[in-house]
Amino acid sequence: MKRTFFFLLFFSITFLAKAQLGKIPAAVTDAFAARYPHATHVEWHDKLHNYVAHFKLNSCIIMASFSSKGEWQGSERELEFSQLPGEVKDGFSKSKYAGREKKAAFEVQELGKPLRYRINVQKSGIQKKNLYFDVNGRLLKESITL
């Protein structure tokens, strides 16, 4: 009997928690609609501290983050390596990571920070890094990724 009670309790809590996390606040969706009125294929993800929208805009794939109050926090636009500014491509080619396989590139905009570019590189299945460049092609930061 206790086992059945705990089983039902567990699934009830799981269902209610999922239902509560699934609702995106109107302030967030309104801010998104105002900033990206022509977005299509929008998918929302609740990240507990913010809400992230993955969408298409003018054939570009973009990810935008908003606070629970609807304040834009930042966005990343997926690019082809060839679409990166010449300075960034040049900076990458002069870096110690130039020989690594380029997996993806992004234009990164964050609230209160200058525009940056992120390039995902891979040396092997295990050795993967995110490289962050400024608009002048200077390597700002590198971080290990999965």
DSSP file (Angstrom, degrees, kcal/mol; ACC not computed):
  #  RESIDUE AA STRUCTURE BP1 BP2  ACC     N-H-->O    O-->H-N    N-H-->O    O-->H-N    TCO  KAPPA ALPHA  PHI   PSI    X-CA   Y-CA   Z-CA
    1    1 A M     >        0   0    0      0, 0.0     4,-2.2     0, 0.0     5,-0.1   0.000 360.0 360.0 360.0 -46.0    0.0    0.0    0.0
    2    2 A K  H  >  +     0   0    0      1,-0.2     4,-2.6     2,-0.2     5,-0.2   0.892 360.0  54.3 -62.8 -38.3    2.8    2.4    0.9
    3    3 A R  H  > S+     0   0    0      1,-0.2     4,-2.2     2,-0.2    -1,-0.2   0.922 108.9  47.0 -63.4 -44.0    4.6    1.5   -2.2
    4    4 A T  H  > S+     0   0    0      2,-0.2     4,-2.5     1,-0.2    -1,-0.2   0.893 111.2  52.6 -63.7 -41.0    1.6    2.4   -4.4
    5    5 A F  H  X S+     0   0    0     -4,-2.2     4,-2.5     2,-0.2    -2,-0.2   0.939 111.8  44.4 -61.2 -48.3    1.1    5.6   -2.5
    6    6 A F  H  X S+     0   0    0     -4,-2.6     4,-2.7     2,-0.2    -1,-0.2   0.861 111.6  54.3 -66.2 -35.3    4.7    6.8   -3.1
    7    7 A F  H  X S+     0   0    0     -4,-2.2     4,-2.0    -5,-0.2    -2,-0.2   0.941 112.4  42.8 -61.9 -48.6    4.5    5.6   -6.7
    8    8 A L  H  X S+     0   0    0     -4,-2.5     4,-2.2     2,-0.2    -2,-0.2   0.882 113.7  52.3 -65.3 -39.6    1.4    7.8   -7.3
    9    9 A L  H  X S+     0   0    0     -4,-2.5     4,-2.5    -5,-0.2     5,-0.2   0.927 108.6  50.8 -62.2 -45.6    2.8   10.7   -5.4
   10   10 A F  H  X S+     0   0    0     -4,-2.7     4,-2.4     1,-0.2    -2,-0.2   0.934 113.1  44.3 -58.7 -48.8    6.0   10.6   -7.5
   11   11 A F  H  X S+     0   0    0     -4,-2.0     4,-2.4     2,-0.2    -1,-0.2   0.837 112.0  53.3 -68.9 -31.9    4.1   10.6  -10.8
   12   12 A S  H  X S+     0   0    0     -4,-2.2     4,-2.5     2,-0.2     5,-0.2   0.932 111.6  45.0 -65.9 -45.4    1.8   13.3   -9.6
   13   13 A I  H  X S+     0   0    0     -4,-2.5     4,-2.7     2,-0.2     5,-0.2   0.914 113.5  50.4 -64.5 -43.1    4.7   15.6   -8.6
   14   14 A T  H  X S+     0   0    0     -4,-2.4     4,-2.2    -5,-0.2    -2,-0.2   0.921 112.3  47.1 -60.8 -45.1    6.5   14.9  -11.8
   15   15 A F  H  X S+     0   0    0     -4,-2.4     4,-2.3     2,-0.2    -2,-0.2   0.923 114.4  46.1 -63.7 -45.5    3.4   15.7  -13.9
   16   16 A L  H  X S+     0   0    0     -4,-2.5     4,-2.2     2,-0.2    -2,-0.2   0.897 112.3  50.6 -65.9 -40.7    2.7   18.9  -12.0
   17   17 A A  H  X S+     0   0    0     -4,-2.7     4,-2.1     2,-0.2    -1,-0.2   0.917 111.8  47.8 -63.6 -42.6    6.3   20.1  -12.2
   18   18 A K  H  X S+     0   0    0     -4,-2.2     4,-1.4    -5,-0.2    -2,-0.2   0.904 110.8  51.5 -64.6 -41.0    6.4   19.4  -15.9
   19   19 A A  H  < S+     0   0    0     -4,-2.3     4,-0.5     1,-0.2    -1,-0.2   0.889 111.1  47.7 -63.7 -39.5    3.1   21.3  -16.4
   20   20 A Q  H >< S+     0   0    0     -4,-2.2     3,-0.7     1,-0.2    -1,-0.2   0.873 112.1  48.7 -70.6 -37.0    4.4   24.3  -14.4
   21   21 A L  H 3< S+     0   0    0     -4,-2.1    -1,-0.2     1,-0.2    -2,-0.2   0.724 101.1  66.7 -75.1 -20.1    7.7   24.4  -16.3
   22   22 A G  T 3< S+     0   0    0     -4,-1.4     2,-0.6    -5,-0.2    -1,-0.2   0.675  79.5  90.6 -75.9 -18.2    5.9   24.2  -19.7
   23   23 A K    <   -     0   0    0     -3,-0.7     3,-0.0    -4,-0.5    -4,-0.0  -0.700  64.3-153.4 -87.4 120.4    4.2   27.6  -19.5
   24   24 A I        -     0   0    0     -2,-0.6     5,-0.1     1,-0.1    -2,-0.1  -0.808  28.1-110.8 -91.2 128.0    6.2   30.5  -21.0
   25   25 A P    >>  -     0   0    0      0, 0.0     4,-2.0     0, 0.0     3,-0.7  -0.227  17.7-124.6 -59.2 145.6    5.3   33.9  -19.4
   26   26 A A  H 3> S+     0   0    0      1,-0.2     4,-2.8     2,-0.2     5,-0.3   0.842 110.6  61.3 -59.7 -34.8    3.4   36.3  -21.6
   27   27 A A  H 3> S+     0   0    0      1,-0.2     4,-1.9     2,-0.2    -1,-0.2   0.871 106.8  46.7 -60.3 -35.6    6.1   39.0  -20.9
   28   28 A V  H <> S+     0   0    0     -3,-0.7     4,-2.4    40,-0.2    -2,-0.2   0.949 114.5  44.0 -72.2 -49.9    8.7   36.6  -22.5
   29   29 A T  H  X S+     0   0    0     -4,-2.0     4,-2.4     1,-0.2    -2,-0.2   0.863 114.4  50.9 -65.8 -34.9    6.6   35.7  -25.6
   30   30 A D  H  X S+     0   0    0     -4,-2.8     4,-2.1    -5,-0.2    -1,-0.2   0.917 111.2  47.7 -66.9 -43.3    5.6   39.4  -26.0
   31   31 A A  H  X S+     0   0    0     -4,-1.9     4,-2.1    -5,-0.3    -2,-0.2   0.896 112.6  50.1 -64.1 -40.0    9.2   40.6  -25.8
   32   32 A F  H  X S+     0   0    0     -4,-2.4     4,-3.1     1,-0.2    -2,-0.2   0.940 110.2  49.2 -62.3 -47.6   10.2   37.8  -28.3
   33   33 A A  H  < S+     0   0    0     -4,-2.4    -2,-0.2     1,-0.2    -1,-0.2   0.856 112.1  49.1 -62.0 -36.1    7.5   38.8  -30.7
   34   34 A A  H  < S+     0   0    0     -4,-2.1    -1,-0.2     1,-0.2    -2,-0.2   0.882 117.6  39.7 -70.6 -38.2    8.5   42.5  -30.6
   35   35 A R  H  < S+     0   0    0     -4,-2.1    -2,-0.2     1,-0.2    -1,-0.2   0.848 131.3  25.0 -80.4 -35.9   12.2   41.7  -31.1
   36   36 A Y    ><  +     0   0    0     -4,-3.1     3,-1.5    -5,-0.2    -1,-0.2  -0.578  67.9 161.5-128.8  68.2   11.8   39.0  -33.8
   37   37 A P  T 3  S+     0   0    0      0, 0.0    -1,-0.1     0, 0.0    -4,-0.1   0.729  77.2  47.3 -66.2 -21.2    8.4   39.6  -35.4
   38   38 A H  T 3  S+     0   0    0      2,-0.0    20,-0.3    20,-0.0     2,-0.1   0.181  81.0 132.8-105.9  17.0    9.2   37.5  -38.5
   39   39 A A    <   -     0   0    0     -3,-1.5     2,-0.3    18,-0.1    18,-0.2  -0.376  33.7-170.5 -68.3 145.2   10.6   34.4  -36.7
   40   40 A T  E     +A   56   0A   0     16,-2.7    16,-2.9     1,-0.2    -2,-0.0  -0.866  58.7  29.9-130.2 167.4    9.3   31.0  -37.8
   41   41 A H  E    S-     0   0A   0     -2,-0.3     2,-0.4    14,-0.2    -1,-0.2   0.900  78.0-173.8  51.8  49.2    9.7   27.5  -36.4
   42   42 A V  E     -     0   0A   0     -3,-0.2     2,-0.4    13,-0.1    13,-0.2  -0.595  11.8-178.2 -81.5 129.2    9.9   28.8  -32.8
   43   43 A E  E     -A   54   0A   0     11,-2.5    11,-2.8    -2,-0.4     2,-0.3  -0.998  13.0-149.4-126.4 129.4   10.7   26.2  -30.1
   44   44 A W  E     -A   53   0A   0     -2,-0.4     2,-0.4     9,-0.2     9,-0.2  -0.745   9.9-169.9-101.4 145.6   10.8   27.3  -26.4
   45   45 A H  E     -A   52   0A   0      7,-2.2     7,-2.7    -2,-0.3     2,-0.7  -0.998  17.9-139.6-133.6 130.3   13.0   25.8  -23.7
   46   46 A D  E     +A   51   0A   0     -2,-0.4     5,-0.2     5,-0.2   -25,-0.0  -0.809  18.7 179.9 -89.7 115.1   12.7   26.6  -20.0
   47   47 A K        -     0   0    0      3,-2.6     2,-2.5    -2,-0.7     4,-0.1   0.064  43.1-120.0-103.5  23.1   16.2   26.8  -18.5
   48   48 A L  S    S+     0   0    0      1,-0.2     3,-0.1     2,-0.2    -1,-0.1  -0.249 109.2  44.8  68.9 -49.2   14.9   27.6  -14.9
   49   49 A H  S    S+     0   0    0     -2,-2.5    19,-0.5     1,-0.2     2,-0.3   0.642 129.3   0.1 -95.8 -16.7   16.7   31.0  -14.8
   50   50 A N  S    S-     0   0    0     17,-0.2    -3,-2.6    18,-0.1     2,-0.4  -0.942  70.4-110.3-157.2 176.4   15.7   32.1  -18.3
   51   51 A Y  E     -AB  46  66A   0     15,-3.0    15,-2.8    -2,-0.3     2,-0.5  -0.962  25.7-157.3-120.1 135.5   13.8   31.1  -21.4
   52   52 A V  E     -AB  45  65A   0     -7,-2.7    -7,-2.2    -2,-0.4     2,-0.5  -0.947   1.3-160.6-119.5 129.8   15.4   30.2  -24.6
   53   53 A A  E     -AB  44  64A   0     11,-2.9    11,-2.5    -2,-0.5     2,-0.5  -0.927   0.9-162.8-108.3 130.2   13.8   30.3  -28.1
   54   54 A H  E     +AB  43  63A   0    -11,-2.8   -11,-2.5    -2,-0.5     2,-0.3  -0.953  33.5 141.3-106.6 129.4   15.3   28.4  -31.0
   55   55 A F  E     - B   0  62A   0      7,-2.6     7,-2.9    -2,-0.5     2,-0.4  -0.950  48.0-106.3-158.6 172.8   13.9   29.7  -34.3
   56   56 A K  E     +AB  40  61A   0    -16,-2.9   -16,-2.7    -2,-0.3     2,-0.3  -0.902  27.6 177.0-110.5 142.0   14.5   30.6  -37.9
   57   57 A L  E >  S- B   0  60A   0      3,-2.3     3,-1.7    -2,-0.4   -18,-0.1  -0.921  74.9 -17.6-145.5 116.6   14.7   34.2  -39.2
   58   58 A N  T 3  S-     0   0    0    -20,-0.3     3,-0.1    -2,-0.3   -19,-0.1   0.911 128.3 -52.6  51.5  47.3   15.5   34.9  -42.9
   59   59 A S  T 3  S+     0   0    0      1,-0.2     2,-0.4     0, 0.0    -1,-0.3   0.545 115.3 119.3  66.1  11.5   16.8   31.3  -43.3
   60   60 A C  E <   -B   57   0A   0     -3,-1.7    -3,-2.3    19,-0.0     2,-0.5  -0.828  63.2-131.1-103.0 145.0   19.2   31.7  -40.3
   61   61 A I  E     +B   56   0A   0     -2,-0.4    17,-2.8    17,-0.3     2,-0.3  -0.851  34.4 178.8 -94.6 126.8   19.0   29.6  -37.2
   62   62 A I  E     -BC  55  77A   0     -7,-2.9    -7,-2.6    -2,-0.5     2,-0.4  -0.943  23.1-158.6-131.3 148.0   19.0   31.7  -34.1
   63   63 A M  E     -BC  54  76A   0     13,-2.3    13,-2.5    -2,-0.3     2,-0.4  -0.997  17.1-174.2-124.5 124.6   18.9   31.0  -30.3
   64   64 A A  E     -BC  53  75A   0    -11,-2.5   -11,-2.9    -2,-0.4     2,-0.4  -0.954  10.7-150.1-124.0 141.3   17.7   33.9  -28.1
   65   65 A S  E     -BC  52  74A   0      9,-3.0     8,-3.4    -2,-0.4     9,-1.3  -0.905  13.8-176.9-114.3 136.3   17.6   34.0  -24.3
   66   66 A F  E     -BC  51  72A   0    -15,-2.8   -15,-3.0    -2,-0.4     6,-0.2  -0.968  24.4-121.7-130.6 145.7   15.1   36.1  -22.2
   67   67 A S    >   -     0   0    0      4,-2.7     3,-1.9    -2,-0.3   -17,-0.2  -0.285  40.9 -99.1 -73.1 170.2   14.7   36.6  -18.5
   68   68 A S  T 3  S+     0   0    0    -19,-0.5   -40,-0.2     1,-0.3   -41,-0.2   0.677 126.1  57.9 -66.5 -15.5   11.4   35.6  -16.8
   69   69 A K  T 3  S-     0   0    0      2,-0.1    -1,-0.3   -42,-0.1    -2,-0.0   0.403 124.4-102.9 -92.2   1.3   10.5   39.3  -17.0
   70   70 A G  S <  S+     0   0    0     -3,-1.9     2,-0.5     1,-0.3    -2,-0.1   0.603  70.7 148.8  89.4  12.7   10.9   39.4  -20.8
   71   71 A E        -     0   0    0      1,-0.1    -4,-2.7     2,-0.0    -1,-0.3  -0.698  51.3-119.6 -83.8 127.4   14.3   41.1  -20.9
   72   72 A W  E     +C   66   0A   0     -2,-0.5    -6,-0.3    -6,-0.2     3,-0.1  -0.466  32.2 178.5 -64.7 129.2   16.5   40.0  -23.8
   73   73 A Q  E     -     0   0A   0     -8,-3.4    38,-2.7     1,-0.4     2,-0.3   0.737  53.7 -56.5-103.6 -32.5   19.7   38.5  -22.5
   74   74 A G  E     -CD  65 110A   0     -9,-1.3    -9,-3.0    36,-0.3    -1,-0.4  -0.944  43.0-136.6 168.2 172.1   21.5   37.5  -25.7
   75   75 A S  E     -CD  64 109A   0     34,-2.9    34,-2.9    -2,-0.3     2,-0.4  -0.989   3.1-150.1-151.6 158.1   21.3   35.6  -28.9
   76   76 A E  E     -CD  63 108A   0    -13,-2.5   -13,-2.3    -2,-0.3     2,-0.5  -0.999   9.8-159.9-131.6 128.7   23.5   33.4  -31.1
   77   77 A R  E     -CD  62 107A   0     30,-2.3    30,-2.5    -2,-0.4   -15,-0.2  -0.940  21.2-127.7-110.8 124.6   23.1   33.2  -34.8
   78   78 A E  E     - D   0 106A   0    -17,-2.8   -17,-0.3    -2,-0.5     2,-0.3  -0.501  33.9-178.1 -73.1 135.9   24.5   30.1  -36.6
   79   79 A L  E     - D   0 105A   0     26,-3.1    26,-0.9    -2,-0.2     2,-0.3  -0.882  30.5-114.9-129.0 159.2   26.9   30.9  -39.4
   80   80 A E    >>  -     0   0    0     -2,-0.3     3,-1.6    24,-0.1     4,-0.5  -0.667  37.7-114.5 -82.2 152.6   28.9   29.1  -42.0
   81   81 A F  G >4 S+     0   0    0     -2,-0.3     3,-1.4     1,-0.3    -1,-0.1   0.878 118.5  59.2 -57.1 -36.3   32.7   29.5  -41.5
   82   82 A S  G 34 S+     0   0    0      1,-0.3    -1,-0.3     7,-0.0     7,-0.1   0.716  98.2  60.1 -65.6 -20.3   32.7   31.4  -44.8
   83   83 A Q  G <4 S+     0   0    0     -3,-1.6    -1,-0.3     2,-0.0    -2,-0.2   0.573  80.9 106.3 -84.7 -10.2   30.2   33.9  -43.4
   84   84 A L  S << S-     0   0    0     -3,-1.4    23,-0.0    -4,-0.5     5,-0.0  -0.358  86.3 -92.5 -65.5 149.1   32.6   35.0  -40.6
   85   85 A P    >>  -     0   0    0      0, 0.0     4,-2.3     0, 0.0     3,-0.5  -0.276  35.3-113.6 -58.7 150.3   34.2   38.4  -41.0
   86   86 A G  H 3> S+     0   0    0      1,-0.2     4,-2.6     2,-0.2     5,-0.2   0.848 115.9  56.4 -54.6 -38.4   37.6   38.3  -42.7
   87   87 A E  H 3> S+     0   0    0     48,-0.2     4,-2.4     2,-0.2    -1,-0.2   0.884 108.4  47.0 -63.6 -38.7   39.3   39.5  -39.5
   88   88 A V  H <> S+     0   0    0     -3,-0.5     4,-2.5     2,-0.2    -2,-0.2   0.920 112.6  48.3 -70.6 -44.1   37.9   36.6  -37.5
   89   89 A K  H  X S+     0   0    0     -4,-2.3     4,-2.4     2,-0.2    -2,-0.2   0.908 113.7  48.4 -61.0 -40.9   38.8   34.0  -40.2
   90   90 A D  H  X S+     0   0    0     -4,-2.6     4,-1.4    -5,-0.2    -2,-0.2   0.913 110.6  50.5 -65.3 -43.4   42.3   35.5  -40.3
   91   91 A G  H  < S+     0   0    0     -4,-2.4     4,-0.5     1,-0.2    -2,-0.2   0.894 111.6  48.6 -61.6 -40.3   42.6   35.4  -36.5
   92   92 A F  H >< S+     0   0    0     -4,-2.5     3,-1.3     1,-0.2     5,-0.2   0.924 108.4  53.1 -64.8 -44.5   41.5   31.8  -36.5
   93   93 A S  H 3< S+     0   0    0     -4,-2.4    -1,-0.2     1,-0.3    -2,-0.2   0.764 111.3  47.5 -65.0 -23.7   44.0   30.8  -39.2
   94   94 A K  T 3< S+     0   0    0     -4,-1.4    -1,-0.3    -3,-0.1    -2,-0.2   0.490  96.5  95.3 -92.9  -5.0   46.8   32.4  -37.1
   95   95 A S  S X  S-     0   0    0     -3,-1.3     3,-1.5    -4,-0.5     4,-0.2  -0.353  90.0-110.1 -83.0 166.3   45.8   30.7  -33.9
   96   96 A K  T 3  S+     0   0    0      1,-0.3     3,-0.3     2,-0.1    -1,-0.1   0.553 117.0  61.9 -70.5  -6.1   47.2   27.4  -32.5
   97   97 A Y  T >   +     0   0    0     -5,-0.2     3,-2.0     1,-0.2    -1,-0.3   0.323  68.0 107.8 -99.7   6.0   43.8   25.8  -33.4
   98   98 A A  T <  S+     0   0    0     -3,-1.5    -1,-0.2     1,-0.3    -2,-0.1   0.790  76.1  54.1 -57.6 -31.3   44.0   26.5  -37.1
   99   99 A G  T 3  S+     0   0    0     -3,-0.3    -1,-0.3    -4,-0.2     2,-0.1   0.541  89.1 100.5 -82.3  -6.5   44.6   22.8  -37.9
  100  100 A R  S <  S-     0   0    0     -3,-2.0     2,-0.3     1,-0.1    23,-0.2  -0.426  84.4 -97.4 -81.1 155.6   41.5   21.6  -36.0
  101  101 A E  E     - E   0 122A   0     21,-2.1    21,-2.1    -2,-0.1     2,-0.6  -0.541  33.5-132.8 -72.0 130.7   38.3   20.6  -37.7
  102  102 A K  E     + E   0 121A   0     -2,-0.3    19,-0.2    19,-0.2     3,-0.1  -0.769  28.3 174.6 -86.8 119.6   35.7   23.5  -37.6
  103  103 A K  E     -     0   0A   0     17,-3.1     2,-0.3    -2,-0.6    -1,-0.2   0.840  60.6 -16.0 -94.6 -39.4   32.3   22.1  -36.5
  104  104 A A  E     - E   0 120A   0     16,-1.1    16,-2.8   -24,-0.1    -1,-0.3  -0.986  52.2-149.1-161.8 159.1   30.2   25.2  -36.2
  105  105 A A  E     -DE  79 119A   0    -26,-0.9   -26,-3.1    -2,-0.3     2,-0.3  -0.990  15.1-174.2-137.5 146.7   30.4   29.0  -36.0
  106  106 A F  E     -DE  78 118A   0     12,-2.5    12,-2.6    -2,-0.3     2,-0.6  -0.991  26.4-134.2-141.7 145.7   28.1   31.5  -34.3
  107  107 A E  E     -DE  77 117A   0    -30,-2.5   -30,-2.3    -2,-0.3     2,-0.5  -0.915  33.5-155.6 -94.2 123.5   27.7   35.3  -34.0
  108  108 A V  E     +DE  76 116A   0      8,-3.2     8,-2.4    -2,-0.6     2,-0.5  -0.903  17.0 179.1-113.1 120.8   27.2   35.9  -30.3
  109  109 A Q  E     +D   75   0A   0    -34,-2.9   -34,-2.9    -2,-0.5     2,-0.4  -0.981   7.5 177.9-117.4 128.3   25.4   39.0  -28.9
  110  110 A E  E >   -D   74   0A   0     -2,-0.5     3,-2.2     3,-0.4   -36,-0.3  -0.975  39.8 -92.7-130.9 146.6   25.0   39.4  -25.1
  111  111 A L  T 3  S+     0   0    0    -38,-2.7   -38,-0.0    -2,-0.4   -37,-0.0  -0.328 110.4   3.3 -57.0 124.9   23.5   42.2  -23.2
  112  112 A G  T 3  S+     0   0    0      1,-0.2    -1,-0.3    -2,-0.1   -39,-0.0   0.556 112.5  99.7  77.5   8.6   26.1   44.7  -22.2
  113  113 A K  S <  S-     0   0    0     -3,-2.2    -3,-0.4     3,-0.0    -1,-0.2  -0.922  75.7-105.7-125.7 152.0   28.9   43.0  -24.1
  114  114 A P        -     0   0    0      0, 0.0    -4,-0.2     0, 0.0    -6,-0.0  -0.317  51.9 -80.1 -70.8 160.1   30.5   43.7  -27.4
  115  115 A L        +     0   0    0     -6,-0.1    20,-0.5    -8,-0.0     2,-0.3  -0.323  56.5 179.8 -59.3 135.9   29.8   41.4  -30.4
  116  116 A R  E     -EF 108 134A   0     -8,-2.4    -8,-3.2    18,-0.2     2,-0.4  -0.878  21.7-135.7-134.2 167.2   31.8   38.2  -30.4
  117  117 A Y  E     -EF 107 133A   0     16,-2.6    16,-3.0    -2,-0.3     2,-0.5  -0.988  12.8-156.2-126.6 137.5   32.2   35.1  -32.6
  118  118 A R  E     -EF 106 132A   0    -12,-2.6   -12,-2.5    -2,-0.4     2,-0.5  -0.951   6.3-170.5-116.5 130.8   32.3   31.6  -31.4
  119  119 A I  E     -EF 105 131A   0     12,-2.7    12,-2.5    -2,-0.5     2,-0.6  -0.983  13.3-147.5-120.1 125.0   33.9   28.8  -33.4
  120  120 A N  E     -EF 104 130A   0    -16,-2.8   -17,-3.1    -2,-0.5   -16,-1.1  -0.813  24.4-178.3 -89.7 124.6   33.5   25.1  -32.3
  121  121 A V  E     -EF 102 129A   0      8,-2.6     8,-2.4    -2,-0.6     2,-0.4  -0.872  12.1-161.3-123.4 158.3   36.6   23.1  -33.1
  122  122 A Q  E     +EF 101 128A   0    -21,-2.1   -21,-2.1    -2,-0.3     6,-0.2  -0.995  19.1 177.1-142.5 131.7   37.5   19.5  -32.7
  123  123 A K  S    S-     0   0    0      4,-3.0     2,-0.3    -2,-0.4     5,-0.1   0.769  81.5 -14.5 -97.1 -37.9   40.8   17.7  -32.7
  124  124 A S  S    S-     0   0    0      3,-0.9    -1,-0.4   -23,-0.1   -23,-0.0  -0.850  87.2 -78.4-148.2-177.2   39.4   14.3  -31.9
  125  125 A G  S    S+     0   0    0     -2,-0.3     3,-0.1     1,-0.2     0, 0.0   0.729 132.4  34.5 -61.5 -20.6   36.1   12.9  -30.6
  126  126 A I  S    S+     0   0    0      1,-0.2     2,-1.3    -4,-0.0    -1,-0.2   0.773 102.6  74.4-103.6 -35.3   37.1   13.9  -27.1
  127  127 A Q        +     0   0    0     17,-0.1    -4,-3.0    19,-0.0    -3,-0.9  -0.665  60.9 150.9 -91.1  92.0   39.1   17.1  -27.6
  128  128 A K  E     -F  122   0A   0     -2,-1.3    17,-1.8    17,-0.5     2,-0.3  -0.947  17.2-179.6-122.4 141.6   36.5   19.8  -28.4
  129  129 A K  E     -FG 121 144A   0     -8,-2.4    -8,-2.6    -2,-0.4     2,-0.5  -0.976  26.0-137.3-139.9 152.7   36.7   23.5  -27.7
  130  130 A N  E     -FG 120 143A   0     13,-3.1    13,-2.2    -2,-0.3     2,-0.5  -0.951  23.9-161.6-102.5 127.6   34.7   26.7  -28.1
  131  131 A L  E     -FG 119 142A   0    -12,-2.5   -12,-2.7    -2,-0.5     2,-0.5  -0.953   1.7-156.0-113.1 129.1   36.9   29.6  -29.3
  132  132 A Y  E     -FG 118 141A   0      9,-3.0     8,-3.4    -2,-0.5     9,-1.3  -0.917  13.1-177.6-109.8 126.2   35.7   33.2  -28.8
  133  133 A F  E     -FG 117 139A   0    -16,-3.0   -16,-2.6    -2,-0.5     6,-0.2  -0.904  20.2-131.9-119.9 147.2   37.0   36.0  -31.1
  134  134 A D  E >   -F  116   0A   0      4,-2.0     3,-1.9    -2,-0.3   -18,-0.2  -0.334  43.3 -90.3 -85.0 179.3   36.3   39.7  -31.1
  135  135 A V  T 3  S+     0   0    0    -20,-0.5   -48,-0.2     1,-0.3   -47,-0.2   0.693 127.2  58.3 -66.8 -17.9   35.4   41.6  -34.3
  136  136 A N  T 3  S-     0   0    0      2,-0.1    -1,-0.3   -49,-0.1    -3,-0.0   0.428 120.4-106.4 -90.1  -0.1   39.1   42.3  -34.9
  137  137 A G    <   +     0   0    0     -3,-1.9     2,-0.4     1,-0.3    -2,-0.1   0.598  69.9 145.9  87.7  11.9   39.9   38.6  -34.9
  138  138 A R        -     0   0    0      1,-0.1    -4,-2.0   -47,-0.0     2,-0.5  -0.708  53.9-121.0 -84.8 130.0   41.6   38.5  -31.5
  139  139 A L  E     +G  133   0A   0     -2,-0.4    -6,-0.3    -6,-0.2     3,-0.1  -0.588  36.1 174.1 -70.2 118.3   41.1   35.2  -29.6
  140  140 A L  E     -     0   0A   0     -8,-3.4     2,-0.3    -2,-0.5    -7,-0.2   0.827  57.4  -6.0 -94.0 -39.2   39.4   36.3  -26.3
  141  141 A K  E     -G  132   0A   0     -9,-1.3    -9,-3.0     2,-0.0     2,-0.4  -0.994  49.9-158.1-159.5 150.0   38.7   33.0  -24.6
  142  142 A E  E     -G  131   0A   0     -2,-0.3     2,-0.3   -11,-0.2   -11,-0.2  -0.995  15.7-179.8-133.4 142.7   38.7   29.2  -25.1
  143  143 A S  E     -G  130   0A   0    -13,-2.2   -13,-3.1    -2,-0.4     2,-0.2  -0.998  29.4-113.5-143.8 147.5   36.7   26.7  -23.3
  144  144 A I  E     -G  129   0A   0     -2,-0.3     2,-0.3   -15,-0.2   -15,-0.2  -0.551  37.9-174.3 -76.4 141.4   36.3   22.9  -23.3
  145  145 A T              0   0    0    -17,-1.8   -17,-0.5    -2,-0.2    -1,-0.0  -0.861 360.0 360.0-132.3 167.7   33.0   21.6  -24.5
  146  146 A L              0   0    0     -2,-0.3   -17,-0.1   -19,-0.1    -2,-0.0   0.425 360.0 360.0 -92.1 360.0   31.3   18.3  -24.8
